[in-house]
C-alpha cells in the first residue's frame, strides 16, 4: 500500500482563525458519500463527495460543503454554576434507510438526532394562493388545478428529530449506533446508557462503574463502541488501559465483563507516568468484527477478540516522546486523546500525532509511514512526502528533531473512508482530505 | 528524567551530599546525590500534580479522566514516599518549620494554593503538611533526615505513635491521616474538622470560601454551589503571594481566556 503515494485532493478547509472552529470530530457515513465534522463551537459541517465526472478527471470524488448547521448551543447548569460546552464530542451516522440521512451528534451532556434531507422540487399551482404565497381573490378562481411538483435548486434541510437529554451526570465521550439500527449507546466517564432511537425520555443504564464513595474512584470509562455485527456485544476502554467486552444478554447491568483485555505491565518501563500513558483514548472494532484497535498515548494496539492476555500487534506511534513524559505532563499534552482508524479492509491502521503528523501502519507488510497535514506541504494534487522524526544520531535532510516538534499542532481526529483509500484529517481548525489516486 | 522505579538502596556513607564536596571516586556519594535528585524530582512531580488538581476550570466542569489520572499519580507518589519514610520526615520537618517564623511567609503561599480555609481553619489533611515543603525544597535538611530514616521499613499502616510525638495537635491529626493506606488517601480530599489556623490573616482572606468546594465529589465533578470567591479572586491572590505555582502559567492563561469568555456571555446577556 505504501508503494503508492497519497495525493492531496481538493482541500475543503474550514480555515477560520477563531478558536471555536477547532474541529472536534470527523466521521464518514456508511457509504463514504458524506463526511461530517463537528467543531468546538457546536457547529456541524457536512461534506458531500461529488460524483465522478468524466470530462474533468481530477475533480472526481472531491468533497464539497453540503450543509452547515448549529447542532448544540452553550448551556449553563444553574445547579452547579457551570457552563456546559457546546463542543461536539462525537458524530455518528445512522445507516441509511430512505432518502434522508440521519446522524447523531453529542456534546458533553445531550445527544441529538438530526435528519438531513434534500429538497429539489417544490409544488406549484395552488388554488388558493398565488406564486408568492398571497391569498388569491376567490372571484378570480374559475377552475381547479392540481398542484404539480416542479424542479428547484437543491436545498438541504437539516432538522432535529430527537433530543436525548438529562441522562448523563458526567461528560459524554462516546456514542455508538447498534447493528440492530434501533438502539444506540452513549458513554460518559462512569456510565453507559442504552437508548432506543425513537424514545427520548427513557434510557437504560447498562454499565455503571461509579463507586459508592467517589473518593474511591480510580478508573473512568474513556471510550465505548458496539460490535459491528453482534448487537449484544459492546466494548469499553478505561483510563487504566483495560478493555472490557460486555454481552448484554448476560445481565441487564453489564458491570461484569465477558472478557477483559489487558496487557501485563512491563516492569522495566515503569514510571510515575505509566498509568497515564496506558490510558486508552480510543477503541474501534475492525470492520470484520474480529479485532479491536486501541490507542494510548504512545502506541496503537490491535487486539484479537479471542485473546485477552495481550495484544496481537503493538505499533509505536511516537516512542521518542517516552523520555519527555515529564514535560508533556507539565504542559498537559500527556492527556491528549488521539483517535485511531481502520481502513476498509482492516489491513492498515491510522492515527494522529504532534506537529500535524499522522501515521499509518500496514499490518501485513509491517511498514509504516509518517505524513504531514499542513498547508505548506499540501498543495492541491501534491503528493504527500513521508516525514521522519530523528532523535539525534544520523539526521537526514528534512528530518525534524524531537525538540522542534510543535505540540500545539496535534492531529487528534482522523477518519478513513469505509471502502476507498480516502482519509480525512482534522488539524486544529483545518480539514484535509487525502486520497490515493492510484487505486 | 525519572530513573526506573526500582527500590533504592540506603547509602552507607551517611554523608550529606554537599554541592562543593564532590569526589567522583566515591560512588556512594554519587548514589546519594542521585537519590536525592530523584526525591527532588519526585517532590516536584507531586507539587505539580497537586497544583493541577487545584487549578481546575472554575467555569466548566473539570475533566474527570484527567483529575483521576493526576490523583492516581499523587497517590502513587505518596505510597512510595510512605514506604521510604520520606513522608514521615516531611511531616516532621513541617512541624519544625511551623515553629520557625521565617517559614511562615512561604507557608502562606503553599497553604493558600492547596488549602482553602473557613473561619475554623479547615485544611486538607494530606495535602497541607507537604504543601509548605513544596516551595522549600531542601530547607528542612531533607537529605540528612532522609539518610537517618531510610533504614526503616515503613508500613503503610498507621504509625500514629511515631508521627504524633513532638508535633502540634493539628499536625498530629494530619500525620495520622497521612499514614493511612492508599485507599484512604483519596479520602483526604474531604474537609476534616477544623485544625487551628496557622495564620489569622489567612483565615480572613479565605473566610468566605465555601468549604464544600473541597468535597472530592465536587472537585472531580464540578462545583456544587456557587463559589463565594469570584472567578478572578483566586488568580489574583495566587499572583500576589510569593512565587507563582510551578506549571500554572499556561493553565492560568487558558483559565483567563475562559473567564473572559464567560464574562462576555454574562455581560452580553
Interface residues (C-beta under 8 A of the other chain):
Chain A: X74 X77 X79 X80 X81 X82 X83 X84 X85 X108 X169 X170 X171 X189 X190 X213 X214 X215 X216 X217 X218 X219 X220 X222 X239 X268 X269 X270 X271 X272 X273 X275 X276 X279 X323 X325 X326 X329 X330 X331 X332 X335
Chain B: X1 X2 X4 X5 X41 X42 X45 X48 X52 X59 X60 X61 X63 X64 X65 X66 X68 X69 X71 X72 X73 X76 X77 X183 X186 X187 X189 X190 X216 X217 X220 X221 X222 X223 X224 X225 X226 X227 X246 X247 X250 X251 X262 X265
